[in-house]
């Protein structure tokens, strides 16, 4: 499941190097990456997860896996 994270909208780059533009670009990219890496709760009416592993072998703790149609947590 992909959480909705709105990507930044970048203005066209100037023809020549512009420090203010580059600083702004870096700031926006850092904010975007932080949003992607933020762990938060998800509320949904339905959830569909496909291609779960079929064995818990080697999975980190907390990982969902499919045991013959039953979802389990490693």
DSSP file (Angstrom, degrees, kcal/mol; ACC not computed):
  #  RESIDUE AA STRUCTURE BP1 BP2  ACC     N-H-->O    O-->H-N    N-H-->O    O-->H-N    TCO  KAPPA ALPHA  PHI   PSI    X-CA   Y-CA   Z-CA
    1    1 A X              0   0    0      0, 0.0     2,-0.6     0, 0.0    48,-0.0   0.000 360.0 360.0 360.0 133.6    0.0    0.0    0.0
    2    2 A X        -     0   0    0      3,-0.0     2,-0.2     2,-0.0     0, 0.0  -0.877 360.0-138.0-102.5 125.3    1.4    3.4   -0.9
    3    3 A X        -     0   0    0     -2,-0.6     2,-0.8    33,-0.1    39,-0.0  -0.582  31.5-104.1 -77.9 142.6    0.6    6.2    1.4
    4    4 A X        +     0   0    0     -2,-0.2     2,-0.5     2,-0.0    -1,-0.1  -0.556  47.4 169.8 -72.5 112.1   -0.3    9.5   -0.3
    5    5 A X        -     0   0    0     -2,-0.8     2,-0.5    31,-0.0    31,-0.0  -0.981  30.9-133.5-121.9 116.9    2.7   11.8   -0.1
    6    6 A X        -     0   0    0     -2,-0.5     3,-0.1     1,-0.1    29,-0.1  -0.559  21.1-134.0 -74.0 120.9    2.4   14.8   -2.3
    7    7 A X        -     0   0    0     -2,-0.5    -1,-0.1     1,-0.1    22,-0.1  -0.380  28.0 -99.1 -71.6 153.3    5.6   15.4   -4.3
    8    8 A X        -     0   0    0     20,-0.1     2,-0.6     1,-0.1    -1,-0.1  -0.347  28.1-129.9 -68.2 153.2    7.0   18.9   -4.4
    9    9 A X        -     0   0    0     -3,-0.1     2,-0.4    -2,-0.0    -1,-0.1  -0.933  25.2-155.2-105.1 119.1    6.4   21.1   -7.4
   10   10 A X        -     0   0    0     -2,-0.6     2,-0.2    18,-0.0     3,-0.1  -0.751   9.0-132.4 -99.3 140.3    9.6   22.6   -8.7
   11   11 A X        -     0   0    0     -2,-0.4     3,-0.1     1,-0.1    -1,-0.0  -0.532  45.3 -82.1 -79.9 155.1    9.8   25.8  -10.7
   12   12 A X        -     0   0    0     -2,-0.2    -1,-0.1     1,-0.1     2,-0.1  -0.281  52.7-107.5 -57.6 142.3   11.9   25.7  -13.9
   13   13 A X        -     0   0    0      1,-0.1    -1,-0.1    -3,-0.1     4,-0.1  -0.407  34.0-108.2 -70.9 145.7   15.6   26.1  -13.2
   14   14 A X        -     0   0    0      2,-0.2     4,-0.1     1,-0.1    -1,-0.1  -0.317  26.4-114.8 -68.1 159.5   17.3   29.3  -14.2
   15   15 A X  S    S+     0   0    0      2,-0.1     2,-0.3    -2,-0.0    -1,-0.1   0.831 100.6  41.4 -65.8 -32.3   19.6   29.3  -17.2
   16   16 A X  S    S-     0   0    0      1,-0.1    -2,-0.2     0, 0.0     0, 0.0  -0.784 107.7 -78.3-114.1 160.4   22.6   30.1  -14.9
   17   17 A X        -     0   0    0     -2,-0.3     2,-0.4    -4,-0.1    -1,-0.1  -0.301  46.4-173.6 -56.8 134.1   23.5   28.9  -11.5
   18   18 A X     >  -     0   0    0      1,-0.1     4,-2.4    -4,-0.1     5,-0.2  -0.949  16.8-158.4-135.6 112.4   21.4   30.6   -8.8
   19   19 A X  H  > S+     0   0    0     -2,-0.4     4,-2.6     1,-0.2     5,-0.2   0.880  94.3  53.1 -60.6 -40.2   22.3   29.8   -5.2
   20   20 A X  H  > S+     0   0    0      2,-0.2     4,-2.1     1,-0.2    -1,-0.2   0.911 110.0  48.3 -62.4 -42.3   18.9   30.8   -3.9
   21   21 A X  H  > S+     0   0    0      2,-0.2     4,-2.5     1,-0.2    -2,-0.2   0.933 112.3  48.8 -62.7 -45.8   17.2   28.4   -6.3
   22   22 A X  H  X S+     0   0    0     -4,-2.4     4,-2.5     1,-0.2    -2,-0.2   0.901 110.8  50.0 -62.9 -41.7   19.5   25.6   -5.4
   23   23 A X  H  X S+     0   0    0     -4,-2.6     4,-2.4     1,-0.2    -1,-0.2   0.909 111.8  48.6 -62.7 -41.6   19.0   26.1   -1.6
   24   24 A X  H  X S+     0   0    0     -4,-2.1     4,-2.4    -5,-0.2    -2,-0.2   0.907 111.1  50.3 -63.8 -42.8   15.2   26.1   -2.2
   25   25 A X  H  X S+     0   0    0     -4,-2.5     4,-2.3     2,-0.2    -2,-0.2   0.921 111.3  48.0 -61.4 -45.9   15.4   23.0   -4.2
   26   26 A X  H  X S+     0   0    0     -4,-2.5     4,-2.4     1,-0.2    -2,-0.2   0.911 110.6  52.0 -63.1 -42.9   17.5   21.2   -1.6
   27   27 A X  H  X S+     0   0    0     -4,-2.4     4,-2.2     1,-0.2    -2,-0.2   0.927 110.7  47.5 -59.2 -46.2   15.1   22.3    1.2
   28   28 A X  H  X S+     0   0    0     -4,-2.4     4,-2.2     1,-0.2    -1,-0.2   0.895 112.0  49.8 -63.8 -40.9   12.1   20.9   -0.8
   29   29 A X  H  X S+     0   0    0     -4,-2.3     4,-2.5     2,-0.2    -1,-0.2   0.893 109.9  50.9 -65.4 -39.9   13.8   17.6   -1.4
   30   30 A X  H  X S+     0   0    0     -4,-2.4     4,-2.2     2,-0.2    -2,-0.2   0.915 110.9  48.3 -64.2 -42.7   14.8   17.3    2.2
   31   31 A X  H  X S+     0   0    0     -4,-2.2     4,-2.1     2,-0.2    -2,-0.2   0.918 111.9  50.4 -61.9 -43.7   11.2   17.9    3.3
   32   32 A X  H  X S+     0   0    0     -4,-2.2     4,-2.1     1,-0.2    -2,-0.2   0.918 110.7  47.8 -61.7 -45.9    9.9   15.4    0.7
   33   33 A X  H  X S+     0   0    0     -4,-2.5     4,-1.8     1,-0.2    -1,-0.2   0.894 109.9  53.1 -64.4 -40.1   12.4   12.7    1.9
   34   34 A X  H  X S+     0   0    0     -4,-2.2     4,-0.6     1,-0.2    -1,-0.2   0.907 108.7  50.4 -60.7 -41.7   11.4   13.3    5.5
   35   35 A X  H >< S+     0   0    0     -4,-2.1     3,-0.8     1,-0.2    -2,-0.2   0.904 109.8  50.2 -63.5 -40.6    7.7   12.8    4.6
   36   36 A X  H 3< S+     0   0    0     -4,-2.1    -1,-0.2     1,-0.2    -2,-0.2   0.843 113.8  45.5 -65.2 -32.8    8.5    9.5    2.8
   37   37 A X  H 3< S+     0   0    0     -4,-1.8     2,-0.4    -5,-0.2    -1,-0.2   0.425  86.2 113.0 -92.7   0.6   10.5    8.2    5.8
   38   38 A X    <<  -     0   0    0     -3,-0.8     2,-0.6    -4,-0.6    -3,-0.0  -0.595  60.4-142.1 -78.1 128.7    7.9    9.2    8.5
   39   39 A X        +     0   0    0     -2,-0.4     2,-0.3     0, 0.0    -2,-0.1  -0.798  36.7 153.9 -89.5 126.1    6.3    6.4   10.2
   40   40 A X        -     0   0    0     -2,-0.6     2,-0.1     0, 0.0     0, 0.0  -0.929  43.9 -87.8-145.9 170.0    2.6    7.1   10.9
   41   41 A X        -     0   0    0     -2,-0.3     2,-0.4     1,-0.0     0, 0.0  -0.421  33.1-146.4 -80.0 157.3   -0.7    5.3   11.4
   42   42 A X        -     0   0    0     -2,-0.1     2,-0.5     2,-0.0   -39,-0.0  -0.991   8.3-166.3-126.1 130.2   -3.0    4.4    8.6
   43   43 A X        +     0   0    0     -2,-0.4     2,-0.3     3,-0.0     3,-0.1  -0.975  21.5 157.8-115.8 128.2   -6.7    4.3    8.8
   44   44 A X        -     0   0    0     -2,-0.5     3,-0.1     1,-0.1    -2,-0.0  -0.994  45.2-140.2-148.5 150.9   -8.6    2.6    6.0
   45   45 A X  S    S+     0   0    0     -2,-0.3     2,-0.3     1,-0.2    -1,-0.1   0.854  95.8  12.3 -76.8 -36.7  -12.0    1.0    5.4
   46   46 A X        -     0   0    0     -3,-0.1     2,-0.4     2,-0.0    -1,-0.2  -0.950  66.1-163.6-136.9 158.2  -10.4   -1.8    3.4
   47   47 A X        -     0   0    0     -2,-0.3     2,-0.5    -3,-0.1    -3,-0.0  -0.984   1.1-169.0-145.1 130.6   -6.9   -3.0    2.8
   48   48 A X        -     0   0    0     -2,-0.4     2,-0.5     2,-0.0    -2,-0.0  -0.980   5.5-176.9-123.4 121.1   -5.5   -5.3    0.1
   49   49 A X        -     0   0    0     -2,-0.5     2,-0.3   -48,-0.0     3,-0.3  -0.975   8.7-170.3-118.4 124.2   -2.0   -6.6    0.4
   50   50 A X        +     0   0    0     -2,-0.5    -2,-0.0     1,-0.2     0, 0.0  -0.775  58.5  22.5-113.1 158.4   -0.7   -8.7   -2.4
   51   51 A X  S    S+     0   0    0     -2,-0.3    -1,-0.2     1,-0.2     2,-0.1   0.848  71.7 174.9  59.8  41.0    2.5  -10.9   -2.7
   52   52 A X        -     0   0    0     -3,-0.3    -1,-0.2     1,-0.1    13,-0.1  -0.463  42.1 -94.4 -70.0 149.9    3.1  -11.4    0.9
   53   53 A X  B     -a   65   0A   0     11,-0.5    13,-3.4     1,-0.1    -1,-0.1  -0.322  26.8-144.2 -59.6 149.9    6.0  -13.8    1.7
   54   54 A X  S    S+     0   0    0     11,-0.2     2,-0.3    -3,-0.1    14,-0.1   0.249  80.5  44.8-103.1  11.2    4.8  -17.4    2.3
   55   55 A X        -     0   0    0      2,-0.1    11,-0.1    12,-0.1    -1,-0.1  -0.988  67.5-142.5-149.4 147.6    7.3  -18.2    5.0
   56   56 A X    >   +     0   0    0     -2,-0.3     3,-2.1     9,-0.1     2,-0.1   0.520  60.6 127.5 -86.9  -4.8    8.5  -16.3    8.0
   57   57 A X  T 3  S-     0   0    0      1,-0.3    -2,-0.1     0, 0.0     3,-0.1  -0.316  83.2  -0.8 -58.5 123.0   12.1  -17.5    7.5
   58   58 A X  T 3  S+     0   0    0      1,-0.3    -1,-0.3    -2,-0.1     2,-0.2   0.442  96.7 135.1  80.5   0.3   14.5  -14.6    7.5
   59   59 A X    <   -     0   0    0     -3,-2.1    -1,-0.3     1,-0.1     3,-0.1  -0.581  58.6-113.7 -82.8 144.0   11.8  -11.9    8.0
   60   60 A X    >   -     0   0    0     -2,-0.2     3,-1.6     1,-0.1    14,-0.2  -0.401  47.4 -82.2 -69.4 153.8   12.4   -9.1   10.4
   61   61 A X  T 3  S+     0   0    0      1,-0.2    -1,-0.1    -2,-0.1     3,-0.1  -0.272 117.2  30.5 -55.6 137.2   10.1   -9.0   13.5
   62   62 A X  T 3  S+     0   0    0      1,-0.3     2,-0.3    -3,-0.1    -1,-0.2   0.378  85.2 135.1  94.6  -3.6    6.7   -7.3   12.7
   63   63 A X    <   -     0   0    0     -3,-1.6    11,-3.2    -7,-0.1    -1,-0.3  -0.628  52.9-128.3 -82.7 133.9    6.6   -8.4    9.1
   64   64 A X  E     + B   0  73A   0     -2,-0.3   -11,-0.5     9,-0.2     2,-0.3  -0.548  32.1 175.8 -76.9 144.8    3.3   -9.8    7.7
   65   65 A X  E     -aB  53  72A   0      7,-2.4     7,-3.0    -2,-0.2     2,-0.6  -0.979  30.8-114.3-147.8 159.7    3.4  -13.1    5.9
   66   66 A X  E     - B   0  71A   0    -13,-3.4     2,-0.8    -2,-0.3     5,-0.2  -0.846  21.3-172.6-102.2 114.3    0.9  -15.5    4.4
   67   67 A X  E >  S- B   0  70A   0      3,-3.2     3,-1.1    -2,-0.6   -13,-0.1  -0.773  76.9 -49.2-106.4  85.2    0.6  -18.9    6.0
   68   68 A X  T 3  S-     0   0    0     -2,-0.8    -1,-0.1     1,-0.3     3,-0.1   0.890 122.6 -34.1  53.6  46.0   -1.7  -20.8    3.6
   69   69 A X  T 3  S+     0   0    0      1,-0.2     2,-0.5     0, 0.0    -1,-0.3   0.353 119.1 105.8  95.4  -5.4   -4.3  -18.0    3.5
   70   70 A X  E <   -B   67   0A   0     -3,-1.1    -3,-3.2     0, 0.0     2,-0.4  -0.936  67.1-133.6-109.2 126.0   -3.8  -16.8    7.1
   71   71 A X  E     +B   66   0A   0     -2,-0.5     2,-0.3    -5,-0.2    -5,-0.2  -0.645  31.8 177.8 -79.4 128.0   -2.0  -13.6    7.7
   72   72 A X  E     -B   65   0A   0     -7,-3.0    -7,-2.4    -2,-0.4     2,-0.5  -0.832  26.6-125.5-125.7 164.9    0.6  -13.9   10.4
   73   73 A X  E      B   64   0A   0     -2,-0.3    -9,-0.2    -9,-0.2   -12,-0.1  -0.955 360.0 360.0-115.1 126.5    3.2  -11.6   11.9
   74   74 A X              0   0    0    -11,-3.2   -10,-0.1    -2,-0.5    -1,-0.1   0.489 360.0 360.0 -69.6 360.0    6.8  -12.7   12.1
